[in-house]
Protein backbone atom coordinates (compact mmCIF):
# COMPACT_ATOMS: atom_id res chain seq x y z
CA UNK A 1 0.00 0.00 0.00
CA UNK A 2 1.43 3.38 -1.02
CA UNK A 3 2.35 5.94 1.61
CA UNK A 4 2.21 9.72 1.57
CA UNK A 5 5.80 10.35 2.74
CA UNK A 6 4.17 12.68 5.24
CA UNK A 7 3.97 12.69 9.02
CA UNK A 8 4.99 9.38 10.56
CA UNK A 9 3.24 7.81 13.53
CA UNK A 10 4.78 4.75 15.16
CA UNK A 11 2.54 2.62 17.38
CA UNK A 12 2.66 -0.77 19.09
CA UNK A 13 0.10 -3.51 18.87
CA UNK A 14 -1.55 -4.68 22.07
CA UNK A 15 -3.97 -7.31 23.29
CA UNK A 16 -7.40 -5.78 23.98
CA UNK A 17 -8.04 -6.35 27.68
CA UNK A 18 -10.94 -4.18 28.70
CA UNK A 19 -11.24 -0.82 30.43
CA UNK A 20 -8.88 -1.72 33.30
CA UNK A 21 -5.97 -2.23 30.91
CA UNK A 22 -6.90 0.99 29.07
CA UNK A 23 -6.74 2.92 32.35
CA UNK A 24 -3.32 1.39 33.12
CA UNK A 25 -2.03 2.51 29.72
CA UNK A 26 -3.22 6.06 30.27
CA UNK A 27 -1.48 6.22 33.64
CA UNK A 28 1.80 5.37 31.89
CA UNK A 29 1.38 8.11 29.28
CA UNK A 30 0.00 5.85 26.55
CA UNK A 31 -3.18 6.22 24.52
CA UNK A 32 -5.12 3.09 23.52
CA UNK A 33 -6.67 2.88 20.07
CA UNK A 34 -7.63 0.72 17.14
CA UNK A 35 -6.77 0.53 13.45
CA UNK A 36 -9.33 -0.92 11.05
CA UNK A 37 -10.56 -0.92 7.46
CA UNK A 38 -8.72 -1.53 4.22
CA UNK A 39 -9.92 -5.12 4.01
CA UNK A 40 -7.69 -6.16 6.93
CA UNK A 41 -8.46 -7.28 10.47
CA UNK A 42 -8.72 -4.61 13.18
CA UNK A 43 -5.61 -4.17 15.31
CA UNK A 44 -5.64 -2.80 18.85
CA UNK A 45 -2.77 -0.36 19.38
CA UNK A 46 -1.10 1.87 21.94
CA UNK A 47 0.82 5.07 21.24
CA UNK A 48 2.80 7.51 23.32
CA UNK A 49 0.54 10.47 24.13
CA UNK A 50 3.25 13.06 23.42
CA UNK A 51 4.19 11.52 20.07
CA UNK A 52 0.53 11.43 19.12
CA UNK A 53 0.08 15.13 19.93
CA UNK A 54 3.13 16.05 17.84
CA UNK A 55 2.01 13.91 14.90
CA UNK A 56 -1.49 15.34 14.84
CA UNK A 57 -0.19 18.91 15.18
CA UNK A 58 2.01 18.60 12.10
CA UNK A 59 -0.04 16.19 10.00
CA UNK A 60 -2.41 16.80 7.16
CA UNK A 61 -5.38 14.51 6.75
CA UNK A 62 -3.23 11.40 6.19
CA UNK A 63 -0.68 9.80 8.53
CA UNK A 64 1.92 7.17 7.62
CA UNK A 65 1.36 4.54 10.29
CA UNK A 66 3.87 1.88 11.33
CA UNK A 67 2.82 -0.91 13.69
CA UNK A 68 5.61 -2.69 15.61
CA UNK A 69 8.17 -1.30 13.19
CA UNK A 70 6.59 -2.87 10.09
CA UNK A 71 6.13 -1.05 6.77
CA UNK A 72 4.15 2.19 6.82
CA UNK A 73 0.60 2.41 5.52
CA UNK A 74 -1.65 5.47 5.10
CA UNK A 75 -4.38 6.04 7.67
CA UNK A 76 -6.73 8.88 8.58
CA UNK A 77 -7.95 9.83 12.01
CA UNK A 78 -11.54 8.64 12.23
CA UNK A 79 -12.28 9.53 15.85
CA UNK A 80 -10.42 11.10 18.75
CA UNK A 81 -12.00 10.86 22.20
CA UNK A 82 -10.94 13.37 24.85
CA UNK A 83 -11.56 13.47 28.59
CA UNK A 84 -14.41 15.95 29.25
CA UNK A 85 -12.54 17.69 32.07
CA UNK A 86 -8.80 17.43 31.35
CA UNK A 87 -9.08 17.44 27.55
CA UNK A 88 -6.48 14.65 27.35
CA UNK A 89 -6.88 12.07 24.59
CA UNK A 90 -8.31 8.82 25.96
CA UNK A 91 -8.81 6.81 22.76
CA UNK A 92 -8.35 7.07 19.00
CA UNK A 93 -9.66 5.25 15.95
CA UNK A 94 -7.54 5.11 12.78
CA UNK A 95 -8.88 4.06 9.38
CA UNK A 96 -6.71 2.44 6.73
CA UNK A 97 -7.21 4.11 3.36
CA UNK A 98 -6.19 3.84 -0.26
CA UNK A 99 -4.82 7.05 -1.67
CA UNK A 100 -6.58 6.51 -5.01
CA UNK A 101 -10.07 6.06 -3.56
CA UNK A 102 -12.27 8.86 -2.15
CA UNK A 103 -13.55 8.53 1.40
CA UNK A 104 -16.05 10.30 3.63
CA UNK A 105 -14.63 12.57 6.30
CA UNK A 106 -15.74 15.29 8.71
CA UNK A 107 -14.09 18.71 8.58
CA UNK A 108 -14.64 21.86 10.60
CA UNK A 109 -16.12 25.09 9.23
CA UNK A 110 -14.15 28.26 9.95
CA UNK A 111 -15.69 31.72 9.55
CA UNK A 112 -13.29 34.46 8.53
CA UNK A 113 -13.79 38.21 8.90
CA UNK A 114 -16.29 37.93 11.75
CA UNK A 115 -15.09 41.18 13.36
CA UNK A 116 -15.23 43.06 10.04
CA UNK A 117 -18.86 42.27 9.23
CA UNK A 118 -20.86 45.56 9.10
CA UNK A 119 -23.75 43.94 10.98
CA UNK A 120 -21.43 42.85 13.80
CA UNK A 121 -19.97 46.37 14.04
CA UNK A 122 -23.51 47.71 14.44
CA UNK A 123 -24.04 45.45 17.44
CA UNK A 124 -25.64 42.52 15.65
CA UNK A 125 -25.10 38.96 16.89
CA UNK A 126 -23.12 36.73 14.51
CA UNK A 127 -23.84 33.12 15.41
CA UNK A 128 -22.29 30.03 13.82
CA UNK A 129 -24.89 27.27 13.61
CA UNK A 130 -22.95 24.59 11.68
CA UNK A 131 -19.41 23.86 12.84
CA UNK A 132 -18.69 20.58 11.04
CA UNK A 133 -19.47 19.20 7.59
CA UNK A 134 -19.29 15.76 6.03
CA UNK A 135 -17.30 15.71 2.81
CA UNK A 136 -16.04 13.25 0.21
CA UNK A 137 -12.52 13.45 -1.19
CA UNK A 138 -9.34 11.52 -1.81
CA UNK A 139 -7.45 11.10 1.48
CA UNK A 140 -4.71 13.47 0.32
CA UNK A 141 -7.26 16.14 -0.67
CA UNK A 142 -9.06 16.33 2.66
CA UNK A 143 -8.65 19.94 3.94
CA UNK A 144 -8.00 20.94 7.55
CA UNK A 145 -11.12 23.12 7.35
CA UNK A 146 -13.58 24.70 4.96
CA UNK A 147 -13.35 28.47 5.34
CA UNK A 148 -15.96 31.10 4.50
CA UNK A 149 -15.61 34.89 4.49
CA UNK A 150 -18.39 36.65 6.41
CA UNK A 151 -16.81 40.12 6.40
CA UNK A 152 -19.68 41.57 4.31
CA UNK A 153 -22.60 40.19 6.34
CA UNK A 154 -25.22 42.71 7.49
CA UNK A 155 -27.99 42.35 10.05
CA UNK A 156 -30.58 39.88 8.78
CA UNK A 157 -28.15 37.90 6.58
CA UNK A 158 -28.02 34.10 6.65
CA UNK A 159 -25.29 31.87 5.22
CA UNK A 160 -26.23 28.36 4.08
CA UNK A 161 -24.09 25.39 3.06
CA UNK A 162 -24.86 26.22 -0.57
CA UNK A 163 -22.76 29.40 -0.24
CA UNK A 164 -19.62 27.54 0.87
CA UNK A 165 -16.84 26.89 -1.61
CA UNK A 166 -14.92 23.66 -1.09
CA UNK A 167 -11.36 23.17 -2.38
CA UNK A 168 -10.85 21.39 -5.69
CA UNK A 169 -11.55 17.67 -5.46
CA UNK A 170 -13.75 18.04 -2.36
CA UNK A 171 -17.52 17.42 -2.40
CA UNK A 172 -19.67 18.72 0.46
CA UNK A 173 -22.30 16.12 1.36
CA UNK A 174 -24.38 18.24 3.76
CA UNK A 175 -27.83 19.64 2.94
CA UNK A 176 -27.29 22.75 0.76
CA UNK A 177 -30.06 24.57 2.65
CA UNK A 178 -28.60 23.88 6.11
CA UNK A 179 -27.82 27.13 7.95
CA UNK A 180 -24.15 27.80 8.65
CA UNK A 181 -24.34 31.27 10.23
CA UNK A 182 -26.80 34.07 10.97
CA UNK A 183 -26.45 37.73 11.85
CA UNK A 184 -29.37 38.90 13.95
CA UNK A 185 -30.28 42.29 15.49
CA UNK A 186 -28.79 43.22 18.88
CA UNK A 187 -30.46 41.16 21.59
CA UNK A 188 -30.67 44.13 23.97
CA UNK A 189 -32.62 46.07 21.38
CA UNK A 190 -34.97 43.16 20.83
CA UNK A 191 -35.51 42.79 24.58
CA UNK A 192 -36.26 46.53 24.90
CA UNK A 193 -38.75 46.37 22.02
CA UNK A 194 -40.44 43.33 23.54
CA UNK A 195 -40.57 45.13 26.90
CA UNK A 196 -42.18 48.19 25.31
CA UNK A 197 -44.77 46.01 23.58
CA UNK A 198 -45.62 44.32 26.88
CA UNK A 199 -45.92 47.70 28.64
CA UNK A 200 -48.16 49.00 25.86
CA UNK A 201 -50.40 45.96 26.19
CA UNK A 202 -50.59 46.37 29.96
CA UNK A 203 -51.44 50.08 29.65
CA UNK A 204 -54.12 49.27 27.10
CA UNK A 205 -55.60 46.63 29.37
CA UNK A 206 -55.50 49.10 32.26
CA UNK A 207 -57.37 51.77 30.28
CA UNK A 208 -59.98 49.26 29.20
CA UNK A 209 -60.37 48.19 32.81
CA UNK A 210 -60.82 51.81 34.01
CA UNK A 211 -63.37 52.52 31.29
CA UNK A 212 -65.26 49.38 32.20
CA UNK A 213 -65.25 50.28 35.89
CA UNK A 214 -66.41 53.82 35.08
CA UNK A 215 -69.27 52.49 33.00
CA UNK A 216 -70.28 50.04 35.69
CA UNK A 217 -70.13 52.83 38.28
CA UNK A 218 -72.43 55.01 36.15
CA UNK A 219 -74.93 52.22 35.76
CA UNK A 220 -74.90 51.54 39.49
CA UNK A 221 -75.43 55.27 40.24
CA UNK A 222 -78.30 55.44 37.80
CA UNK A 223 -79.86 52.43 39.37
CA UNK A 224 -79.58 53.87 42.85
CA UNK A 225 -81.06 57.19 41.74
CA UNK A 226 -84.05 55.46 40.23
CA UNK A 227 -84.67 53.54 43.42
CA UNK A 228 -84.77 56.71 45.53
CA UNK A 229 -87.23 58.32 43.17
CA UNK A 230 -89.58 55.37 43.44
CA UNK A 231 -89.35 55.49 47.18
CA UNK A 232 -90.23 59.19 47.23
CA UNK A 233 -93.43 58.58 45.33
MOFEN-V521676 format. One record per backbone hydrogen bond with DSSP energy under -0.5 kcal/mol. NH is the residue of the N-H (numbers start at 1). CO is the residue of the C=O. E is the energy in kcal/mol with one decimal. If there is no record, write none. Layout:
[[NH,CO,E] [NH,CO,E]]
//
This chain:
[[9,64,-2.4] [11,66,-2.8] [12,46,-2.5] [14,44,-2.1] [16,14,-0.6] [21,17,-0.8] [22,18,-1.5] [23,19,-2.3] [24,20,-1.8] [25,21,-2.2] [26,22,-2.0] [27,23,-1.8] [28,24,-1.1] [28,25,-0.7] [29,26,-1.6] [30,25,-2.6] [31,47,-2.7] [33,45,-2.1] [34,92,-1.7] [35,43,-2.4] [36,94,-2.1] [37,40,-0.5] [40,37,-1.2] [43,35,-2.6] [45,33,-2.3] [46,12,-2.3] [47,31,-1.7] [49,29,-2.8] [52,48,-2.3] [53,49,-2.1] [54,50,-2.2] [55,51,-2.4] [56,52,-2.5] [57,53,-1.9] [58,54,-1.4] [59,55,-0.9] [60,62,-0.6] [63,75,-3.0] [64,7,-2.8] [65,63,-0.8] [65,73,-2.9] [66,9,-2.2] [68,11,-2.3] [68,66,-0.5] [70,67,-1.8] [73,65,-1.9] [74,2,-0.7] [75,63,-2.4] [76,95,-2.1] [77,61,-0.6] [78,76,-0.6] [78,93,-2.4] [79,93,-1.5] [81,91,-2.9] [82,80,-0.5] [83,88,-2.8] [87,83,-1.6] [90,81,-3.2] [91,81,-1.3] [92,32,-1.2] [93,79,-2.8] [94,34,-2.9] [95,76,-2.7] [96,36,-2.9] [96,94,-0.5] [97,74,-1.9] [101,98,-1.5] [103,137,-3.0] [105,135,-2.2] [107,133,-2.6] [108,144,-0.8] [109,131,-2.3] [110,108,-0.5] [110,146,-2.2] [112,148,-3.0] [116,113,-0.7] [117,113,-0.8] [119,153,-2.3] [120,117,-0.5] [121,117,-2.1] [122,118,-1.5] [123,120,-1.4] [124,119,-2.7] [125,184,-2.6] [126,124,-0.7] [127,125,-0.7] [127,182,-2.7] [129,127,-0.7] [129,180,-2.4] [130,180,-1.4] [131,129,-0.5] [133,107,-2.8] [135,105,-3.3] [136,171,-2.2] [137,103,-2.1] [139,101,-0.6] [141,138,-2.2] [142,138,-0.7] [142,139,-0.8] [146,108,-2.5] [147,145,-0.6] [148,110,-2.3] [150,112,-3.3] [150,148,-0.5] [153,150,-1.8] [156,183,-3.8] [157,154,-2.3] [159,181,-3.0] [161,178,-2.2] [162,176,-2.4] [163,160,-1.7] [164,161,-1.7] [166,164,-0.6] [170,167,-1.9] [171,136,-2.6] [172,170,-0.5] [173,134,-2.7] [174,134,-0.6] [178,175,-1.9] [180,159,-3.4] [181,159,-1.6] [182,127,-2.2] [183,157,-2.1] [184,125,-2.2] [190,186,-1.8] [191,187,-2.7] [192,188,-2.4] [193,189,-2.5] [194,190,-2.6] [195,191,-2.4] [196,192,-2.5] [197,193,-2.2] [198,194,-2.2] [199,195,-2.4] [200,196,-2.6] [201,197,-2.3] [202,198,-2.4] [203,199,-2.7] [204,200,-2.5] [205,201,-2.5] [206,202,-2.4] [207,203,-2.5] [208,204,-2.3] [209,205,-2.3] [210,206,-2.3] [211,207,-2.6] [212,208,-2.4] [213,209,-2.4] [214,210,-2.7] [215,211,-2.4] [216,212,-2.4] [217,213,-2.6] [218,214,-2.2] [219,215,-2.2] [220,216,-2.4] [221,217,-2.3] [222,218,-2.5] [223,219,-2.3] [224,220,-2.3] [225,221,-2.6] [226,222,-2.2] [227,223,-1.7] [228,224,-1.7] [229,225,-1.9] [230,226,-1.8] [231,227,-1.9] [232,228,-2.2] [233,229,-1.5]]
//
